């Protein structure tokens, strides 16, 4: 018999019926009707070509054929459980692997993660060096990216898509540019940064003004390291917390997502 054709559901029903020696009690355990248990047993007998149970004056009994297969079957179910545990170990509950932009980690994520960490002692946090790392290759649990939507992944916005013009309290009268955040028309930037993190560092050093995602700049504004030069306004992109569906369903990921997006 090919492994792909094993009647696993019927075998599980057979195991329950053999333990209880009762279709009714097996049905209660499996949350189905006794008739459904009987149908599964008859279907399994048809596939195997043997009789597994017989009714006597004392009740339901296993046939020799049914008894012969019971111990290997239960050992097989145990191996299934071990296999599932081994697969789940790759997404250990005591470890988070997160890809995030360095500047966002420093300004936004690290303070919040410190509070979450205080409530999860013994948990290890691994920070991937590349925010765009492949989930499978890097064995990521979550990634934080500045994007205009989750795309093919599942995700939640960590903050509304807003931007603000900022500069250090003492700064040069110049502009700092970076890809993805256009400056006002006619502006000639003194610095062309390669990322929002570089633009942030340049602004903090007093090298000019720049436009940053509000979520990235708000801590520095609150601490007086940056001064807002405009009111926050809507932006196209926001910081999203992203993961493929399998990671998103895991208990540990749901816990961190709920905390960070709450």
Secondary structure, DSSP 8 states (H G I E B T S, - for coil): --GGG--HHHHHHHHHHHHHT-HHHHHHHHTS-HHHHHHHHHHHHHHHTS--EEEETTEEEE-HHHHHHHHHHHHHHHHHHHHHHHHHHTT-TTEEEEE--HHHIIIIIHHHHHHHHHTSTT-EEEEES-TT--TTTTT-SEEEEEESS-TTSEEEESS-SEEEEEE-SS--S-BEEETTB---TT---SEEESSHHHHHHHHHTTS-BEEEEHHHHHHHHHTTSSEE-S--EE-S-EEEEEE-HHHHHSHHHHHHHHHHH-
